[in-house]
Amino acid sequence: MPPSAAAMRGISFGQLWRREWQVKQQGAVQWLYPLVLFLMIITLFPLAVGSEPQLLQRLAVSAVWIAALLSLVMGVDGLFKPALDNGTLAQLVVAKASLPLWVLIRLIIHWLFSSGIVAVLSLLAVPLFQLSWFDAGILMVSIMAGSPMLLMLSAIASSLTLSLKNGAVLVPLIALPMQLPVLIFATGAVDLFATGLNGLPILALLLAGSIMSVLIMPWVIAQTLKMAWLN
C-alpha cells in the first residue's frame, strides 16, 4: 500500500531512499530481466561471429555497448508506471512533495541495479572477446560515464508515454535516436585508447553530459509526470 499524503508531505531524503530501495528489492524479477538480456547478448555474440581473435577484439566494444544500451532501454518501462497505477505519484503531487527529488532517487537506484551492475559485467569481455584488461577497464569506465545520460533520456521517453496505451512500445522509438550519439562517442573513446591515443577528453565530455543530465532532467521528468497524472 502506498503511504498517505500526510506521510508523503513530511518524508525525508533518507526515508524516501529506504522506501525506493525496498521497492526495488521486492521487484527483483523485473530488474533481473535486463541483466539476463545483457549476458545473453555478450555470450551469444562470440558464438555467432566465430572465434577469430582479431575480429572479436574489433567487435567487442560495440557489442558490449549495444548490449548495455538494449538492456537499459528494456528496463525503463517500469520506472514510473507502477507509481502511477498504485497511487504513489498522485499522493506525491497532492501532498506537494519534492517530485524531482523522488524522481532522482528512483533513477539513481535504478541505475545501481542496472547500468552499475552492467558496467561490472562488461569485464566479461576479457574471456568472451579476448579483450585486454586495460581495454576492458576503459570500456567499464565509459559505461559508468555515459550510462547516466542514457538513463535520463530513457526516463524522459518513459514519462512522455506514461499516459498512452501501449506506451512501453514507444519508449525505445523515442529514446534510441537520442541515445545513439552517446553510443558513438563512448565506443569512439574506447577505440582511441585501444590505438594508443588519448580518449580522455571524450570520456570527460560523456561524464559532463551525465552530470548535467542528472542535475536538470529530474525537474523536466517531474513536470512531465505531473502532466501525465493530470491527464
N, C-alpha and C positions, 0 to 999 in steps of 0.2 A: 504494500500500500504506500502511495506517495505521502510525504509529510504534509501537515496542514499549512495553510497560508501564513498563519501566525509564526509557525516554526520556520518557515522559509524566510520571513522578514528578518529574523534575528540570527540567521545561520552565519557562522564564521567560515573563514577560508579553510581552517583545519577540519571542521565538521563536514563541509562540502566535499573536501578531498577524500575523507574517510568514506563518506557515503558513496561517491562515484567509484572509489576503489573497490568497495564491496559489491556494487552493482556489476562492475567489470568482471570480478572473480566469479560471480554467480552465473554469468553468461559465458563460461569458459568454452563451450562448444562453438559459439559464434566467432570468437576471436582466434580459435584454433584453425578454422577452415582456411583463412588466407595464408597461414603459415604452412599448412599442408600443401596448398597450391604452389607456394614458392618452392618447397622442397621437391615437389613432383616435377616442376619445370626444369630446375637446375640438375636434377638427377637424370631425367629422360633426355635432355638436350644432348649430352655427350654420346648417348647411345644412338641418337638419330643421325648425328653428323659423322660418327666414326671415331676412331681412336688415334688419329694422326695428331701428334703433339702440337705442331706449329699452328694447325688450323684451330684446335681447341683453345690455344692461348690467344689467338686473334679474336675469337668469338666470345671469350669468357666474360669480359666486362659488359658487353652489350647484352648477353644472355642473362646475366645476373641482375642487371639493372631493369631489364624488361620484366623479369620475373618479380622483382621488388615492386615495380610500378603496378603490375596487374594485381598482385596480392593486396596492395594498398587500396586500389580502386574497388576491389571486391568487398572490402570490409567496411566501407563508409556508409552503405545504405542503412545500417542500423545505428548510426550516430545519434540522430535526433528523432527518428520515427517512434521508438518506444516511449520517449519522454512526451511526445505529443499525444500518443494513444492512452497512456496511463494517467494523464493529467498533471504530470510534473511541470511541464512547460507552462501550462495555464496558471498553476499556482505561483510559479516564479514571476510571471507577468503581473498577476493580480496583486501579489504581495510587494511589488516594486523592488524585488531583489536585484542584485547585480547580475543581470543576464550575461554580459560579456565575461565576467569572472567565471560563471558556471560553464560557459562555452569553452573558455581557455582551459579550465581544469579538465573538462571532459576530453578535449583534444589532446592534452598532454598525456593523460592516462592511456588514451587510445594509441598514441604514438609509442609509448613504452611497451605496450602489449603487441604492437605490430611492427613498425619500422625499426624500433630499437632492437627487437629480437632478430629481425631480418638482417640488420647490419652485422650482428654477430654470426648468424648462419651463413653470411656471404663468404666467410673464411673457408667454407666447404669447397670453394672454387680451387683451393690448393690441391686436394686429391682428385677432384672431379674433372678439372680443366687443366691440371698440371701447371697452375699459375704459381709464380714465386710468392713467398711470404710477404715480400715488400709490396708487390703489386696488389696482393690481396688486402694488405693493410690499407693501402691508399684507396682501394675500392670500398672498404668498410667506412673509411673516413668520408668519402664522397657521399655515401648513402646517408650517413648521420648528418652531413651538412645540408644536403639537398632535400631529404625526405620531409622535414617540417613544412617547407614551402609546398611540396606536393600534397601533403595532408590538408593544408589550409585551402588549396584550390579545390580539392575533392570535397571538403566540407562546405565550401561555397555552393558547389553544384548540388550537394545533397540538400542544403537548406532551400535552394531555389525550387527544387522539385518536391518538396515535402508535402505540399497540399495537392499534388497531382496524383491521379490514379496511375498505378504502374510507373511511378516516378523513378524508381530504382533503375529501370532500364535506361533512362535518360542521363543518369549520373555520369557513366563513362563517356557518353557522347559529348557532354558539356565539358567535363574535366580534362580528358585526354589531349584535345588541341592546345589547351593552356599549359599542360604539363610537358609537352614534347620539347620545348626549349630547355627546360631544366634537365631532361634526359640527355639531350645533345651536349650541353655544357659539362655535365658530370662525367659522361663517358669520355669526352674530349680531354678533360683534366687528367683522368687516369692514363689515357693513351700518351699524353705528354710526359708523364713521369716514366712510363714504360720505355720511351725512346730516349731517356736521359735529359729531357728538357724540363723546365720549371712550370708545373701546373698549379703552383700555389696561388697565383692571382685568381684563377678561375674558382678554386675551392673557396677562397676568401669572398669572392663575389656570390657564390652559392650560399655561404653562411650568412652574409649580409642580407641577402634576399629572404632567407628563412627568418632571421631576426625581425626584419621589417614586417614580414607576414604575421609573425606571432604577435607583434605589437598592434597591428592595425586590423587584421582580419576578424578577430573575435568580436569587435564592435560592429563590423559590417554583417557578420553572420547573425549576431544577436538581433539586429534590426530586421533582417530577413525572416528570422524565426518568429518574431513578434507579428509581422505581417501575415505569415502563414497561419498563425494561431487565430488572428482576427478574421481571416477568410474561412 
